[in-house]
Amino acid sequence: MSTSPRQFADHLEAKMLSLLDSILQSDVYQRVSAPDADTRLVIAVIKNILLEVFSYGGHVTEATFTAIGRFPKDRPDLMKPMILHDIEEADHGEMALKDYVRLGGDETWARTRRITPESFVMGATVRLLANQENPFAYLGYMYPFESLTPILTEKAQAILAAHGFPVEARHFIDFHAEEDIAHAKALRAFIERVVKDYPEAASAIEYGFDCFAAVYPLPIWKAAMARSEQELQNKAAA
């Protein structure tokens, strides 16, 4: 029996919630959300995750424009809303960088360093999906990206408030806790629309999701945790 667009969207949402559960059960999340978490570690981890957002952000934006450019050329009605969505997201890496700097990060170093292997892999994954797979496969990484962000940033707000996190360095987190709720709903509706018109896109979208889930966010978070611990050790030894 064939799967309807709504059933496929429900299936994708179930996979997203399963990914969310693995994130919440991860060592990184458990450590920063623990009631007795070291405030210095919490701030360092957020700082380093913001640096990663800046590092991979441009790759996601460019990959997404590539994928949309490969949509069927008789469907500008599909291209336009997704292009506008990507434009809205284009400067979010810069937004993350500003908060990173407010937390004491070095902007010049951030802009000139080689990105971490974990962010490199994430960037390579979205670029390859956009360039080589069915162009609608990009929805498989964009949907969890937009769906997880408001949930995780809302949880981060509570954690950071408990640790007296600087309000002036919370712009990226506070912004995404609200904005991406509407984006996630819109993307689900768009996915249903695409699968209705192009049933073969469903398998491509799910493949994009599975590829993305293998590289985001836990590998990046684990690297940020390790770097944060090293930074704190270096400060203690100085």
Secondary structure, DSSP 8 states (H G I E B T S, - for coil): ----HHHHHHHHHHHHHHHHHHHHTSHHHHHHHSTT--HHHHHHHHHHHHHHHHHHHHHHHHHHHHHHHTS-TT-HHHHHHHHHHHHHHTTHHHHHHHHHHHTT--HHHHHHS---HHHHHHHHHHHHHHHHS-GGGGHHHHHHHHHHHHHHHHHHHHHHHHTT--GGG-HHHHHHHHHHHHHHHHHHHHHHHHHHH-TTHHHHHHHHHHHHHTTSSHHHHHHHHHHHHHHHHHHHH-
